């Protein structure tokens, strides 16, 4: 293998590893945010059925999770947090 091809391949591998690390961090952040939503609901005494719990834990959009977290802090019901998803 020529030095030029080897250098290209090594750079490609570095980019892939960096992308995988970034994806892993984003997944970790989403999971942490989902757990924060569930914690806020638990502390407020709001029951979360399994289907809603699974939906919250499956969410990966940070803006949605932040919106749910904000609502969970002040909501009186799960419907106020998730709307039609509850």
N, C-alpha and C positions, 0 to 999 in steps of 0.2 A: 504494500500500500504506500502510495507516495506521501510525502510530508504534507502536501497541500490538502489531500483528501483526508488524511488523519486529523489535521487541524480543523477542517470543516466539521468532521464527525464529532470531535471533542467539543467544539462550540455548540453544536446541535444538542449533544447530551447535556451540557450545562444549562442550556435554555429549557430543555424538558424538565430537568430536575428543579429548576427555579419555578417553573409553572406548576409543577406538582406540589411544591412547598406552599405556594400561594393558594392553591385550591384547598390544601389541607388546613391552612390558617382560616380561610373563609368558612369552611365547613365547621371548624371549631368555634368560630365566632357566632355562627348561626345557631349552633347547638346551645351555646351559652345564653344567647338572647332568648331562645325558646324556653329554656329552663327558668330564666328570669320572669317570663310571662307566667309560667306555671307557679312559680313561687309567689308572685304577687297575688294570683288568684287564691292560692291556698291560704295565705296570710289573711286575706279578706274574707275567708270562709265561703268562697264560691266553689261549688262542686264542679268538677270537670269530668264528664263522661269519657270513656275510653276513646270513642271516635274523635272527640274534640282534642283530647290529649295527643292522639296520633297525628292529627292535622297540624297542631301547633309544633310538634317536634319535627314534622316533615318540612315545614316552611323554611325556605332558604333565602328569601328576599329580606335584606336587612331593613328596608323601609317599612315593610309590612310588620315585621317583628317589633320594630321600635314603636309603631303606631299601636299595636296590640298591647305592648308593655305599658305605654302611657295610659291607655284606656283601662287596663287591668288595675292600675293603681287607684283609680277613682270610681270604677264601675260598681254597680250594685248587682249585676248579673252577667253571666257568660255571654248572653245575647248582646249586651252593650259592648263587649270586647270584640267578639268575632262577627257580630251581625248575623247574617243568614247562615253562616257556617256552623253555628252552635246547634 
